[in-house]
Amino acid sequence: MASISNSRLEQVIDRFEEVEARMGATSDTAEIIALSKEHADLKPVVEKARDLLNSRNGLKEAQALAAGSDKEMAELAEMEIDELKEKLPGLEQEMQILLLPKDVDDAADIVLEIRAGTGGDEAAIFAGDLFRMYSRYAQLMGWKVDVVDASPGDAGGYKEIVANVSGDGVFGHMKWESGVHRVQRVPATETQGRIHTSAATVAVLPAPENIEIDVKPEDIRIDTMRSSGAGGQHVNTTDSAVRITHLATGIMVTSSEKSQHVNREKAMEQLKIRLYEKQRAEADAERAEARASQIGSGDRSQKVRTYNYPENRVTDHRIGLTLYSLDRIISGDKLQDVVEALITEDQARKLAAMEEAG
């Protein structure tokens, strides 16, 4: 692995100190918010950079003492040299990982979409299981989940459910979930005890703040209709639901709350998120070679994971990970084990790609 130069480490530290100084000098609220975020992002990087620089300097000093005439000091220095030589490779790798290019949307909130696939009622029940898994995971991570739209399944679960998930680093953790999730189990309605295979599709769309996408009135068609959601007689007699269609792409979004004004705003937000996702997908397609070094493409048609109930087994097909703790994963309590494995493997592949490029 190529060593990170001292000048690169000092550059990171200098920027951190600039941010700290500016935070104490400015009174502009927007700038303070932006600087605070950069400060929080840089802090762990700078701590590791200082540790690495101090260890390198310590090694040089110890080597100088070991070459001196004082035997007692030379012996102590040799011990310190051994310790530092053992410590430095780990520090180097940790620093390499911290300096890897970040996905600009890793800190963003998300729109989570889960749709029942093949398998009829059982697929809808499984979609409900996945939503509960993600809801519990969000709770453990300190995130907030707001259901935007839901179509219940005939036998439970959901034919489709859409939710906004907000909090710290949501997309960076949840982006790995996009794709086809497959379940193998004996359905409650199965009288012969046969194992059925069903599937549900998960889509994770980043929803960064202040999406800079200009949607002109002539680019869209807005339709109003009667809401199908809960709300009693008022909902059934008022055209409050709003559907916006983006004419150029055919993207269609709907909001079905009581207020037509609120629905227009929410539908427009959802449209911008989907147009932003389309831009991301197009940019990813242009970087196809770079994507080969990453874990999956985020493509919702990609088979990503199988949940085998008889064996209590979860297999993530992208990295060949198999865990025999399905009950704890599907409950959401141990989903982080899968997410961490995916992040670690993605980092390893990116480091390997950097090595090859360098």
C-alpha beads as a LAMMPS data file, in Angstrom:
LAMMPS data file: protein, C-alpha beads

358 atoms
357 bonds

1 atom types
1 bond types

-500.0 500.0 xlo xhi
-500.0 500.0 ylo yhi
-500.0 500.0 zlo zhi

Masses

1 110.0

Atoms # bond

1 1 1 0.000 0.000 0.000
2 1 1 1.358 3.413 -0.981
3 1 1 2.232 5.592 1.985
4 1 1 0.354 8.862 2.503
5 1 1 2.769 11.800 2.394
6 1 1 3.235 14.044 5.434
7 1 1 2.298 17.037 3.293
8 1 1 -1.087 15.436 2.509
9 1 1 -1.716 14.845 6.211
10 1 1 -0.690 18.410 7.058
11 1 1 -3.020 19.701 4.342
12 1 1 -5.979 17.996 6.049
13 1 1 -4.960 19.393 9.449
14 1 1 -4.524 22.909 8.024
15 1 1 -8.023 22.820 6.527
16 1 1 -9.479 21.673 9.855
17 1 1 -7.787 24.557 11.668
18 1 1 -9.048 27.005 9.017
19 1 1 -12.600 25.764 9.559
20 1 1 -12.267 26.096 13.339
21 1 1 -10.965 29.649 13.002
22 1 1 -13.737 30.620 10.597
23 1 1 -16.413 29.127 12.880
24 1 1 -15.302 31.514 15.623
25 1 1 -15.270 34.520 13.305
26 1 1 -18.478 34.321 11.278
27 1 1 -21.996 35.228 12.364
28 1 1 -23.710 34.037 9.170
29 1 1 -26.106 31.214 10.131
30 1 1 -25.890 29.345 6.821
31 1 1 -22.081 29.474 6.870
32 1 1 -21.968 28.302 10.496
33 1 1 -24.144 25.295 9.619
34 1 1 -21.939 24.399 6.615
35 1 1 -18.726 24.856 8.627
36 1 1 -20.078 22.789 11.529
37 1 1 -20.818 19.907 9.180
38 1 1 -17.357 20.100 7.596
39 1 1 -15.797 20.307 11.068
40 1 1 -17.656 17.176 12.195
41 1 1 -16.628 15.319 9.013
42 1 1 -12.977 16.343 9.317
43 1 1 -12.527 15.736 13.060
44 1 1 -11.985 11.924 12.983
45 1 1 -9.752 12.309 9.905
46 1 1 -7.593 14.928 11.624
47 1 1 -7.321 12.902 14.840
48 1 1 -6.022 9.938 12.832
49 1 1 -3.709 12.175 10.767
50 1 1 -2.139 13.635 13.935
51 1 1 -1.728 10.152 15.405
52 1 1 -0.003 8.976 12.203
53 1 1 2.298 12.019 12.029
54 1 1 3.225 11.676 15.714
55 1 1 3.983 7.975 15.251
56 1 1 6.172 8.652 12.206
57 1 1 8.063 11.383 14.049
58 1 1 8.360 9.134 17.091
59 1 1 9.894 6.400 14.926
60 1 1 12.517 8.806 13.527
61 1 1 13.443 9.999 17.017
62 1 1 13.651 6.447 18.350
63 1 1 15.855 5.386 15.438
64 1 1 18.188 8.313 16.167
65 1 1 18.410 7.313 19.834
66 1 1 19.007 3.670 18.915
67 1 1 22.007 4.750 16.830
68 1 1 23.482 6.760 19.728
69 1 1 26.223 5.819 22.163
70 1 1 23.973 5.508 25.246
71 1 1 23.318 1.751 25.450
72 1 1 20.485 1.992 27.957
73 1 1 18.666 4.604 25.868
74 1 1 19.376 2.573 22.723
75 1 1 17.697 -0.504 24.248
76 1 1 14.599 1.506 25.205
77 1 1 14.553 3.051 21.750
78 1 1 14.693 -0.381 20.091
79 1 1 11.631 -1.427 22.086
80 1 1 9.802 1.716 20.982
81 1 1 10.845 1.104 17.361
82 1 1 9.334 -2.387 17.465
83 1 1 6.067 -1.036 18.909
84 1 1 5.806 1.770 16.349
85 1 1 6.649 -0.502 13.396
86 1 1 3.844 -2.791 14.525
87 1 1 1.421 0.130 14.943
88 1 1 2.149 2.128 11.778
89 1 1 0.725 -0.220 9.076
90 1 1 -2.650 -0.265 10.831
91 1 1 -2.635 3.527 11.140
92 1 1 -1.718 3.871 7.463
93 1 1 -4.620 1.668 6.384
94 1 1 -7.104 3.447 8.670
95 1 1 -5.935 6.763 7.238
96 1 1 -6.280 5.472 3.674
97 1 1 -9.883 4.473 4.396
98 1 1 -10.701 7.869 5.925
99 1 1 -9.301 9.609 2.822
100 1 1 -11.260 7.462 0.337
101 1 1 -13.586 9.538 -1.885
102 1 1 -16.968 9.831 -0.228
103 1 1 -20.343 9.535 -1.922
104 1 1 -21.643 13.116 -1.793
105 1 1 -25.047 11.783 -0.719
106 1 1 -23.902 9.530 2.145
107 1 1 -25.171 12.033 4.733
108 1 1 -28.532 12.501 2.967
109 1 1 -31.967 11.403 4.118
110 1 1 -33.744 8.851 1.922
111 1 1 -36.998 7.810 0.361
112 1 1 -37.441 4.085 1.028
113 1 1 -39.685 2.138 -1.349
114 1 1 -40.577 -1.525 -0.791
115 1 1 -42.720 -3.394 -3.315
116 1 1 -43.974 -6.967 -3.236
117 1 1 -42.620 -8.989 -6.144
118 1 1 -43.220 -12.589 -7.192
119 1 1 -45.075 -14.730 -4.680
120 1 1 -48.544 -13.207 -4.268
121 1 1 -49.748 -12.783 -0.682
122 1 1 -46.502 -14.195 0.724
123 1 1 -44.499 -11.537 -1.152
124 1 1 -46.634 -8.798 0.412
125 1 1 -46.150 -10.320 3.872
126 1 1 -42.394 -10.402 3.254
127 1 1 -42.464 -6.735 2.151
128 1 1 -44.063 -6.000 5.530
129 1 1 -41.302 -7.970 7.280
130 1 1 -38.665 -5.900 5.470
131 1 1 -40.363 -2.639 6.411
132 1 1 -40.456 -3.676 10.083
133 1 1 -36.769 -4.651 9.858
134 1 1 -35.836 -1.228 8.491
135 1 1 -38.099 0.570 10.991
136 1 1 -36.382 -1.196 13.903
137 1 1 -32.942 -0.542 12.395
138 1 1 -33.846 3.143 12.028
139 1 1 -34.923 3.253 15.666
140 1 1 -31.603 1.750 16.781
141 1 1 -29.710 4.271 14.616
142 1 1 -31.699 7.210 15.993
143 1 1 -33.446 7.956 12.674
144 1 1 -37.025 9.033 12.032
145 1 1 -39.392 7.099 9.725
146 1 1 -42.471 8.741 8.179
147 1 1 -44.771 6.658 5.971
148 1 1 -45.700 8.594 2.825
149 1 1 -47.905 6.033 1.101
150 1 1 -48.912 2.422 1.720
151 1 1 -50.990 -0.195 -0.075
152 1 1 -51.760 -3.064 2.344
153 1 1 -51.610 -6.660 1.162
154 1 1 -54.772 -8.796 1.151
155 1 1 -53.286 -11.219 3.714
156 1 1 -51.096 -8.732 5.591
157 1 1 -47.917 -6.822 4.861
158 1 1 -47.801 -4.422 1.927
159 1 1 -48.150 -4.563 -1.816
160 1 1 -46.178 -1.310 -1.708
161 1 1 -44.984 1.062 1.000
162 1 1 -43.065 4.341 0.677
163 1 1 -41.456 6.119 3.631
164 1 1 -39.121 9.021 4.292
165 1 1 -36.203 8.144 6.586
166 1 1 -34.283 11.055 8.088
167 1 1 -31.274 11.287 10.382
168 1 1 -27.492 11.181 10.456
169 1 1 -25.859 9.303 7.558
170 1 1 -29.012 7.472 6.452
171 1 1 -28.132 7.015 2.774
172 1 1 -24.551 5.947 3.576
173 1 1 -25.941 2.976 5.528
174 1 1 -29.152 2.236 3.656
175 1 1 -27.929 2.488 0.037
176 1 1 -26.774 -1.151 0.235
177 1 1 -30.396 -2.296 0.570
178 1 1 -31.455 -1.419 -3.000
179 1 1 -32.289 -4.465 -5.060
180 1 1 -34.281 -7.710 -4.960
181 1 1 -34.613 -9.441 -1.583
182 1 1 -35.695 -13.088 -1.736
183 1 1 -37.324 -15.139 1.030
184 1 1 -37.488 -18.937 1.328
185 1 1 -39.936 -20.264 3.921
186 1 1 -43.152 -22.197 4.503
187 1 1 -46.035 -19.705 4.255
188 1 1 -48.692 -19.721 6.988
189 1 1 -51.257 -20.680 4.316
190 1 1 -49.225 -23.693 3.104
191 1 1 -50.874 -26.927 4.298
192 1 1 -48.315 -29.363 2.819
193 1 1 -45.299 -27.817 4.567
194 1 1 -43.609 -26.907 1.282
195 1 1 -41.018 -24.140 1.141
196 1 1 -41.989 -21.276 -1.161
197 1 1 -39.712 -18.640 -2.665
198 1 1 -41.018 -15.069 -2.830
199 1 1 -39.408 -11.705 -3.425
200 1 1 -39.700 -8.007 -2.702
201 1 1 -37.928 -5.086 -4.328
202 1 1 -36.287 -2.344 -2.265
203 1 1 -35.358 1.052 -3.684
204 1 1 -33.358 3.590 -1.676
205 1 1 -33.375 7.102 -3.127
206 1 1 -31.158 9.823 -1.622
207 1 1 -33.067 12.935 -0.583
208 1 1 -30.396 15.596 0.043
209 1 1 -31.412 19.028 1.279
210 1 1 -31.980 21.785 -1.238
211 1 1 -31.967 19.680 -4.419
212 1 1 -31.034 22.091 -7.194
213 1 1 -33.375 20.894 -9.918
214 1 1 -35.429 23.439 -11.806
215 1 1 -38.893 22.123 -12.649
216 1 1 -40.742 24.516 -14.954
217 1 1 -44.566 24.619 -15.008
218 1 1 -44.559 23.647 -18.690
219 1 1 -42.516 20.501 -17.856
220 1 1 -45.236 18.934 -15.711
221 1 1 -48.930 18.073 -15.616
222 1 1 -50.781 18.354 -12.301
223 1 1 -53.960 16.325 -11.754
224 1 1 -56.219 16.372 -8.707
225 1 1 -58.278 13.391 -7.635
226 1 1 -60.132 11.999 -4.679
227 1 1 -57.897 10.675 -1.961
228 1 1 -57.985 6.964 -1.244
229 1 1 -56.373 7.365 2.165
230 1 1 -57.947 7.420 5.618
231 1 1 -59.851 10.511 6.663
232 1 1 -63.574 9.828 6.561
233 1 1 -66.258 11.544 4.575
234 1 1 -64.238 14.694 3.816
235 1 1 -61.642 12.682 1.909
236 1 1 -64.267 10.960 -0.165
237 1 1 -65.950 14.195 -1.281
238 1 1 -62.943 16.437 -1.935
239 1 1 -60.434 16.286 -4.787
240 1 1 -57.483 16.756 -2.417
241 1 1 -54.989 14.197 -3.725
242 1 1 -52.417 15.499 -6.204
243 1 1 -50.586 13.634 -8.960
244 1 1 -47.699 15.303 -10.802
245 1 1 -46.388 13.841 -14.056
246 1 1 -43.026 14.922 -15.457
247 1 1 -43.739 14.987 -19.171
248 1 1 -40.207 14.443 -20.499
249 1 1 -39.418 11.382 -18.348
250 1 1 -42.882 10.021 -17.549
251 1 1 -42.027 10.050 -13.824
252 1 1 -45.261 10.201 -11.823
253 1 1 -45.670 11.023 -8.112
254 1 1 -48.740 11.245 -5.878
255 1 1 -49.532 12.737 -2.472
256 1 1 -52.835 11.930 -0.773
257 1 1 -53.139 13.926 2.438
258 1 1 -56.159 16.110 3.334
259 1 1 -54.779 19.450 2.149
260 1 1 -54.395 19.951 -1.595
261 1 1 -51.807 22.697 -0.947
262 1 1 -49.714 20.346 1.217
263 1 1 -50.080 17.613 -1.391
264 1 1 -48.745 19.890 -4.146
265 1 1 -45.672 20.707 -2.052
266 1 1 -45.032 17.085 -1.062
267 1 1 -45.562 15.755 -4.580
268 1 1 -43.132 18.345 -5.955
269 1 1 -40.531 17.320 -3.344
270 1 1 -40.954 13.668 -4.346
271 1 1 -40.650 14.563 -8.038
272 1 1 -37.359 16.403 -7.446
273 1 1 -36.009 13.427 -5.475
274 1 1 -36.841 11.068 -8.360
275 1 1 -35.342 13.399 -10.957
276 1 1 -32.217 13.633 -8.789
277 1 1 -32.074 9.833 -8.584
278 1 1 -32.334 9.684 -12.376
279 1 1 -29.361 12.072 -12.655
280 1 1 -27.360 9.893 -10.239
281 1 1 -28.181 6.744 -12.232
282 1 1 -27.079 8.385 -15.480
283 1 1 -23.839 9.591 -13.886
284 1 1 -23.211 6.079 -12.513
285 1 1 -23.745 4.580 -15.952
286 1 1 -21.067 6.906 -17.334
287 1 1 -18.683 5.656 -14.647
288 1 1 -19.334 1.965 -15.304
289 1 1 -15.687 0.970 -14.899
290 1 1 -15.425 2.718 -11.547
291 1 1 -18.588 1.000 -10.383
292 1 1 -17.015 -2.396 -11.015
293 1 1 -14.811 -1.800 -7.952
294 1 1 -17.812 -1.078 -5.738
295 1 1 -20.327 -3.351 -4.051
296 1 1 -23.317 -3.582 -6.353
297 1 1 -24.784 -0.828 -8.442
298 1 1 -27.837 0.110 -6.415
299 1 1 -29.846 -1.270 -9.320
300 1 1 -33.228 -2.322 -7.970
301 1 1 -33.285 -5.332 -10.359
302 1 1 -30.102 -6.805 -8.840
303 1 1 -30.625 -9.827 -6.540
304 1 1 -28.875 -8.776 -3.362
305 1 1 -29.945 -11.018 -0.491
306 1 1 -31.706 -14.277 0.380
307 1 1 -33.470 -14.963 3.711
308 1 1 -33.755 -18.728 4.268
309 1 1 -36.018 -19.361 7.273
310 1 1 -35.616 -23.166 7.631
311 1 1 -31.839 -22.706 8.017
312 1 1 -32.071 -19.362 9.896
313 1 1 -29.663 -18.133 7.198
314 1 1 -29.141 -14.796 5.476
315 1 1 -26.879 -14.667 2.410
316 1 1 -25.740 -11.436 0.784
317 1 1 -24.886 -12.438 -2.779
318 1 1 -22.751 -9.373 -3.582
319 1 1 -19.973 -10.265 -1.161
320 1 1 -20.694 -13.946 -0.449
321 1 1 -21.580 -13.217 3.184
322 1 1 -23.582 -15.884 5.030
323 1 1 -24.856 -15.395 8.578
324 1 1 -26.901 -17.890 10.581
325 1 1 -28.818 -15.276 12.552
326 1 1 -31.812 -14.560 10.315
327 1 1 -34.128 -14.102 13.304
328 1 1 -31.958 -11.271 14.691
329 1 1 -31.372 -9.685 11.271
330 1 1 -35.013 -9.666 10.102
331 1 1 -35.978 -8.178 13.475
332 1 1 -33.602 -5.284 12.676
333 1 1 -31.462 -5.877 15.765
334 1 1 -28.493 -7.336 13.830
335 1 1 -28.932 -5.727 10.397
336 1 1 -25.938 -3.532 11.218
337 1 1 -23.728 -6.649 11.056
338 1 1 -24.645 -7.017 7.369
339 1 1 -24.290 -3.290 6.653
340 1 1 -20.849 -3.112 8.301
341 1 1 -19.645 -6.121 6.296
342 1 1 -20.763 -4.427 3.060
343 1 1 -19.086 -1.130 3.979
344 1 1 -15.836 -2.908 4.924
345 1 1 -15.771 -4.907 1.678
346 1 1 -16.541 -1.789 -0.365
347 1 1 -13.646 0.044 1.303
348 1 1 -11.301 -2.880 0.646
349 1 1 -12.223 -2.964 -3.051
350 1 1 -11.780 0.788 -3.403
351 1 1 -8.348 0.589 -1.730
352 1 1 -7.377 -2.235 -4.086
353 1 1 -8.550 -0.179 -7.069
354 1 1 -6.444 2.777 -5.864
355 1 1 -3.426 0.487 -5.548
356 1 1 -3.874 -0.723 -9.123
357 1 1 -4.346 2.822 -10.408
358 1 1 -1.303 4.032 -8.491

Bonds

1 1 1 2
2 1 2 3
3 1 3 4
4 1 4 5
5 1 5 6
6 1 6 7
7 1 7 8
8 1 8 9
9 1 9 10
10 1 10 11
11 1 11 12
12 1 12 13
13 1 13 14
14 1 14 15
15 1 15 16
16 1 16 17
17 1 17 18
18 1 18 19
19 1 19 20
20 1 20 21
21 1 21 22
22 1 22 23
23 1 23 24
24 1 24 25
25 1 25 26
26 1 26 27
27 1 27 28
28 1 28 29
29 1 29 30
30 1 30 31
31 1 31 32
32 1 32 33
33 1 33 34
34 1 34 35
35 1 35 36
36 1 36 37
37 1 37 38
38 1 38 39
39 1 39 40
40 1 40 41
41 1 41 42
42 1 42 43
43 1 43 44
44 1 44 45
45 1 45 46
46 1 46 47
47 1 47 48
48 1 48 49
49 1 49 50
50 1 50 51
51 1 51 52
52 1 52 53
53 1 53 54
54 1 54 55
55 1 55 56
56 1 56 57
57 1 57 58
58 1 58 59
59 1 59 60
60 1 60 61
61 1 61 62
62 1 62 63
63 1 63 64
64 1 64 65
65 1 65 66
66 1 66 67
67 1 67 68
68 1 68 69
69 1 69 70
70 1 70 71
71 1 71 72
72 1 72 73
73 1 73 74
74 1 74 75
75 1 75 76
76 1 76 77
77 1 77 78
78 1 78 79
79 1 79 80
80 1 80 81
81 1 81 82
82 1 82 83
83 1 83 84
84 1 84 85
85 1 85 86
86 1 86 87
87 1 87 88
88 1 88 89
89 1 89 90
90 1 90 91
91 1 91 92
92 1 92 93
93 1 93 94
94 1 94 95
95 1 95 96
96 1 96 97
97 1 97 98
98 1 98 99
99 1 99 100
100 1 100 101
101 1 101 102
102 1 102 103
103 1 103 104
104 1 104 105
105 1 105 106
106 1 106 107
107 1 107 108
108 1 108 109
109 1 109 110
110 1 110 111
111 1 111 112
112 1 112 113
113 1 113 114
114 1 114 115
115 1 115 116
116 1 116 117
117 1 117 118
118 1 118 119
119 1 119 120
120 1 120 121
121 1 121 122
122 1 122 123
123 1 123 124
124 1 124 125
125 1 125 126
126 1 126 127
127 1 127 128
128 1 128 129
129 1 129 130
130 1 130 131
131 1 131 132
132 1 132 133
133 1 133 134
134 1 134 135
135 1 135 136
136 1 136 137
137 1 137 138
138 1 138 139
139 1 139 140
140 1 140 141
141 1 141 142
142 1 142 143
143 1 143 144
144 1 144 145
145 1 145 146
146 1 146 147
147 1 147 148
148 1 148 149
149 1 149 150
150 1 150 151
151 1 151 152
152 1 152 153
153 1 153 154
154 1 154 155
155 1 155 156
156 1 156 157
157 1 157 158
158 1 158 159
159 1 159 160
160 1 160 161
161 1 161 162
162 1 162 163
163 1 163 164
164 1 164 165
165 1 165 166
166 1 166 167
167 1 167 168
168 1 168 169
169 1 169 170
170 1 170 171
171 1 171 172
172 1 172 173
173 1 173 174
174 1 174 175
175 1 175 176
176 1 176 177
177 1 177 178
178 1 178 179
179 1 179 180
180 1 180 181
181 1 181 182
182 1 182 183
183 1 183 184
184 1 184 185
185 1 185 186
186 1 186 187
187 1 187 188
188 1 188 189
189 1 189 190
190 1 190 191
191 1 191 192
192 1 192 193
193 1 193 194
194 1 194 195
195 1 195 196
196 1 196 197
197 1 197 198
198 1 198 199
199 1 199 200
200 1 200 201
201 1 201 202
202 1 202 203
203 1 203 204
204 1 204 205
205 1 205 206
206 1 206 207
207 1 207 208
208 1 208 209
209 1 209 210
210 1 210 211
211 1 211 212
212 1 212 213
213 1 213 214
214 1 214 215
215 1 215 216
216 1 216 217
217 1 217 218
218 1 218 219
219 1 219 220
220 1 220 221
221 1 221 222
222 1 222 223
223 1 223 224
224 1 224 225
225 1 225 226
226 1 226 227
227 1 227 228
228 1 228 229
229 1 229 230
230 1 230 231
231 1 231 232
232 1 232 233
233 1 233 234
234 1 234 235
235 1 235 236
236 1 236 237
237 1 237 238
238 1 238 239
239 1 239 240
240 1 240 241
241 1 241 242
242 1 242 243
243 1 243 244
244 1 244 245
245 1 245 246
246 1 246 247
247 1 247 248
248 1 248 249
249 1 249 250
250 1 250 251
251 1 251 252
252 1 252 253
253 1 253 254
254 1 254 255
255 1 255 256
256 1 256 257
257 1 257 258
258 1 258 259
259 1 259 260
260 1 260 261
261 1 261 262
262 1 262 263
263 1 263 264
264 1 264 265
265 1 265 266
266 1 266 267
267 1 267 268
268 1 268 269
269 1 269 270
270 1 270 271
271 1 271 272
272 1 272 273
273 1 273 274
274 1 274 275
275 1 275 276
276 1 276 277
277 1 277 278
278 1 278 279
279 1 279 280
280 1 280 281
281 1 281 282
282 1 282 283
283 1 283 284
284 1 284 285
285 1 285 286
286 1 286 287
287 1 287 288
288 1 288 289
289 1 289 290
290 1 290 291
291 1 291 292
292 1 292 293
293 1 293 294
294 1 294 295
295 1 295 296
296 1 296 297
297 1 297 298
298 1 298 299
299 1 299 300
300 1 300 301
301 1 301 302
302 1 302 303
303 1 303 304
304 1 304 305
305 1 305 306
306 1 306 307
307 1 307 308
308 1 308 309
309 1 309 310
310 1 310 311
311 1 311 312
312 1 312 313
313 1 313 314
314 1 314 315
315 1 315 316
316 1 316 317
317 1 317 318
318 1 318 319
319 1 319 320
320 1 320 321
321 1 321 322
322 1 322 323
323 1 323 324
324 1 324 325
325 1 325 326
326 1 326 327
327 1 327 328
328 1 328 329
329 1 329 330
330 1 330 331
331 1 331 332
332 1 332 333
333 1 333 334
334 1 334 335
335 1 335 336
336 1 336 337
337 1 337 338
338 1 338 339
339 1 339 340
340 1 340 341
341 1 341 342
342 1 342 343
343 1 343 344
344 1 344 345
345 1 345 346
346 1 346 347
347 1 347 348
348 1 348 349
349 1 349 350
350 1 350 351
351 1 351 352
352 1 352 353
353 1 353 354
354 1 354 355
355 1 355 356
356 1 356 357
357 1 357 358
